[in-house]
Amino acid sequence: MTKAEVVAKIAKEAEITKAKAEKAVSVFMDGIVECLKGGDKVTFVGFGTFSVTDKPARVGRNPQTGAEIKIPAKKAVKFKVGKAFQNAVQPKKNKAGKKK
C-alpha cells in the first residue's frame, strides 16, 4: 500500500477530503520523525514501537577484492511489532492436544 492509497482510505473511512487526509498523514509521519530525531521512542499500544539505535563503527570487507573497509558508526531506526498486530497477522495456533 502506498502513501496515496493510505490517504485515499483515510479520506473515505473518515469521510473527509483527500487534502485533509493528506495533511493528517503528513503531520503524523513528521511527528514520528521529529520524536525519533530527538531520541524519543514512539509507541502505539498493540501496534508497535519505533525507536532509534546506535550502530557502532566496524570493519567490513569488499566482497569483490577482499580488502578491509571501515564502516562508520550510524543511527538506525527499529520497529518492534506489538502483540495485537503480530497476532492479527500471524494468529497463534493451538498446540495439538490442548483445548481452550
MOPEKA-V239984 format. One record per residue. RES is the residue in three letters. SS is DSSP state (2 for helix, 1 for strand, 0 for the rest). OMEGA is omega in degrees with one decimal (* if undefined). Layout:
res=(RES RES)
ss=(SS SS)
omega=(OMEGA OMEGA)
This chain:
res=(MET THR LYS ALA GLU VAL VAL ALA LYS ILE ALA LYS GLU ALA GLU ILE THR LYS ALA LYS ALA GLU LYS ALA VAL SER VAL PHE MET ASP GLY ILE VAL GLU CYS LEU LYS GLY GLY ASP LYS VAL THR PHE VAL GLY PHE GLY THR PHE SER VAL THR ASP LYS PRO ALA ARG VAL GLY ARG ASN PRO GLN THR GLY ALA GLU ILE LYS ILE PRO ALA LYS LYS ALA VAL LYS PHE LYS VAL GLY LYS ALA PHE GLN ASN ALA VAL GLN PRO LYS LYS ASN LYS ALA GLY LYS LYS LYS)
ss=(0 0 2 2 2 2 2 2 2 2 2 2 2 2 0 0 0 2 2 2 2 2 2 2 2 2 2 2 2 2 2 2 2 2 2 2 2 0 0 0 0 1 1 1 0 0 0 1 1 1 1 1 1 1 1 0 0 1 1 1 1 0 0 0 0 0 0 1 1 1 1 0 0 1 1 1 1 1 1 1 1 0 2 2 2 2 2 2 2 0 0 0 0 0 0 0 0 0 0 0)
omega=(-179.9 177.7 179.6 178.6 176.6 179.0 -179.8 179.4 178.8 179.6 -178.5 -175.9 -178.2 -179.0 175.8 179.8 177.5 179.0 179.0 177.9 177.9 179.3 -179.7 -180.0 179.8 179.0 178.7 -178.1 178.3 178.4 177.6 -179.2 -179.8 178.4 -179.5 177.4 179.6 177.4 179.9 171.2 174.3 -175.6 172.0 -176.1 -179.2 -179.5 179.0 -177.2 172.5 176.9 178.3 178.3 177.6 175.0 -178.2 174.7 180.0 178.3 177.6 178.8 171.9 -175.7 -179.7 -175.7 -176.9 -179.1 177.5 175.6 178.1 177.1 -174.9 175.3 178.7 174.5 179.6 177.3 178.0 172.1 176.3 -176.0 178.0 -175.5 -178.4 178.5 180.0 -179.5 177.2 -179.2 -177.1 -179.4 177.5 177.9 174.2 177.2 -178.1 176.2 179.6 177.4 177.3 *)
